[in-house]
């Protein structure tokens, strides 16, 4: 059995080690913050310098750029009017992900050889190792299944288009056996 004072010393040593690691982490954080602060101060001084140059310097720069644009072969086709605000274009990765999901869903149903529900198909796709980019994979699979060219709705699940539905498998009966 170990001496209680030895246990106390070991505990103190572990505590000192933990505090030293925390101190090192804080020192690293302070160094990073100093670098960020220096960069922000440099940026501030550049913006302040630009702002203090006055309106005439900015107007001169704009005039020179405008002259160069007008002398360019397509200069007359450019407009100085701001373009109307438009909506941000939608990210199209979900379209490609939906295409991949449709193909994988058909493979999952084909391999299972039976009608499968949406959650079963989702689990099958995940079992194949697919990592979803979407934040809501269940919703994405649900939408993709509705427009899957190889699948059709069959009862409460999905089956392959153009292939006869599998024969319903008899459910195991739940008969009680009598014990003597």
C-alpha positions in Angstrom: 0.0 0.0 0.0 1.2 3.4 -0.9 2.0 6.1 1.6 -0.8 8.8 1.8 1.8 11.5 1.5 3.1 9.9 -1.7 -0.5 9.9 -3.1 -0.8 13.6 -2.2 2.5 14.4 -3.9 1.4 12.5 -7.0 -1.9 14.4 -7.0 -0.1 17.7 -6.6 2.3 16.8 -9.5 -0.6 15.9 -11.8 -2.3 19.2 -10.8 0.9 21.2 -11.6 1.2 19.4 -14.9 -2.4 20.2 -15.9 -1.9 23.9 -14.9 1.3 24.0 -16.9 -0.5 22.7 -20.0 -3.3 25.3 -19.5 -0.7 28.0 -19.2 1.1 26.9 -22.4 -2.3 26.9 -24.2 -3.0 30.4 -22.9 0.4 31.7 -24.0 -0.1 30.3 -27.5 -3.5 32.0 -27.5 -2.0 35.4 -26.5 0.7 35.1 -29.2 -2.0 34.4 -31.8 -4.1 37.4 -30.6 -1.0 39.7 -30.7 -0.5 38.7 -34.4 -4.2 39.2 -35.2 -4.2 42.6 -33.4 -1.0 43.8 -35.3 -2.7 42.8 -38.6 -5.9 44.6 -37.7 -3.9 47.7 -36.7 -2.0 47.6 -40.0 -5.3 47.3 -42.0 -6.8 50.2 -39.9 -3.8 52.5 -40.7 -4.1 51.7 -44.5 -7.9 52.4 -44.5 -7.3 55.6 -42.4 -4.6 56.7 -44.9 -6.9 56.1 -47.8 -9.8 57.9 -46.2 -7.6 60.9 -45.4 -6.4 61.3 -49.0 -9.5 63.3 -49.7 -12.2 63.1 -52.3 -10.1 64.5 -55.1 -7.7 61.6 -55.2 -10.5 59.1 -55.3 -12.3 61.1 -58.0 -9.1 61.2 -60.1 -8.7 57.5 -59.8 -12.3 56.8 -60.8 -11.9 59.2 -63.8 -8.7 57.4 -65.0 -10.4 54.0 -64.7 -13.5 55.3 -66.6 -11.3 56.6 -69.4 -9.6 53.3 -69.7 -12.9 51.4 -69.8 -14.3 53.7 -72.5 -11.2 53.2 -74.7 -11.4 49.4 -74.3 -13.0 47.6 -77.4 -16.0 46.7 -75.3 -16.1 49.9 -73.3 -19.2 51.3 -74.9 -21.1 48.1 -73.9 -20.4 48.6 -70.3 -22.8 50.4 -68.0 -21.8 52.5 -65.0 -25.2 51.8 -63.4 -25.1 49.3 -60.6 -26.6 45.9 -61.4 -29.9 45.2 -59.7 -29.6 43.1 -56.6 -30.3 39.4 -57.3 -30.8 36.5 -55.1 -27.7 34.5 -54.2 -27.5 31.5 -56.6 -28.4 28.2 -55.0 -25.7 25.8 -54.2 -26.0 22.9 -56.7 -24.2 20.2 -54.8 -27.5 18.8 -53.6 -28.5 18.1 -57.2 -25.4 15.9 -57.7 -25.9 14.3 -54.3 -29.5 13.5 -55.2 -28.4 11.9 -58.4 -25.9 9.7 -56.4 -28.6 8.9 -53.9 -31.0 7.8 -56.6 -28.5 5.4 -58.1 -27.4 4.0 -54.7 -31.1 3.6 -53.6 -31.8 1.5 -56.7 -28.7 -0.6 -55.9 -29.8 -1.1 -52.3 -33.3 -2.2 -53.3 -31.9 -4.5 -56.0 -29.5 -6.1 -53.6 -32.2 -6.6 -50.9 -34.6 -8.2 -53.4 -37.6 -6.8 -51.6 -39.7 -3.7 -51.2 -38.0 -1.3 -48.9 -39.1 1.8 -47.0 -37.3 5.1 -47.2 -35.6 4.7 -43.8 -34.5 1.2 -44.8 -33.0 2.6 -48.0 -31.3 5.4 -46.0 -29.8 2.8 -43.7 -28.7 0.7 -46.7 -27.0 3.7 -48.3 -25.2 4.5 -45.0 -24.2 0.8 -44.7 -22.5 1.1 -48.1 -20.3 3.8 -46.5 -21.8 6.9 -48.2 -21.3 10.1 -46.2 -24.0 12.6 -46.7 -23.1 16.2 -47.5 -26.6 17.3 -46.6 -27.5 18.4 -43.1 -30.8 16.4 -43.3 -30.1 13.1 -45.1 -33.5 11.6 -44.4 -35.3 14.6 -46.1 -32.8 14.4 -49.1 -33.4 10.7 -49.5 -37.2 11.2 -49.3 -37.1 13.8 -52.1 -34.6 11.8 -54.2 -36.8 8.7 -54.1 -39.8 10.6 -55.4 -38.0 11.3 -58.6 -35.8 8.2 -58.9 -36.1 6.9 -62.5 -35.4 3.3 -61.5 -37.7 3.1 -58.5 -41.5 3.3 -58.1 -43.7 3.5 -55.0 -45.0 0.1 -54.0 -47.3 0.0 -51.0 -45.4 1.6 -48.1 -42.0 1.3 -49.8 -40.2 1.4 -53.1 -39.4 -1.2 -55.7 -37.6 -1.3 -59.1 -39.5 -0.1 -62.1 -40.1 -2.6 -64.9 -39.5 -5.6 -62.6 -42.4 -7.6 -61.2 -43.0 -7.1 -57.5 -41.6 -9.8 -55.3 -44.1 -12.3 -53.9 -45.1 -11.3 -50.4 -43.3 -13.3 -47.8 -45.5 -15.0 -45.2 -45.1 -13.5 -41.8 -44.0 -15.9 -39.1 -47.0 -16.8 -37.1 -47.0 -16.1 -33.4 -48.5 -19.3 -32.1 -48.1 -20.2 -28.5 -46.7 -23.6 -27.7 -48.1 -25.4 -24.8 -45.7 -26.5 -22.2 -46.5 -29.5 -20.2 
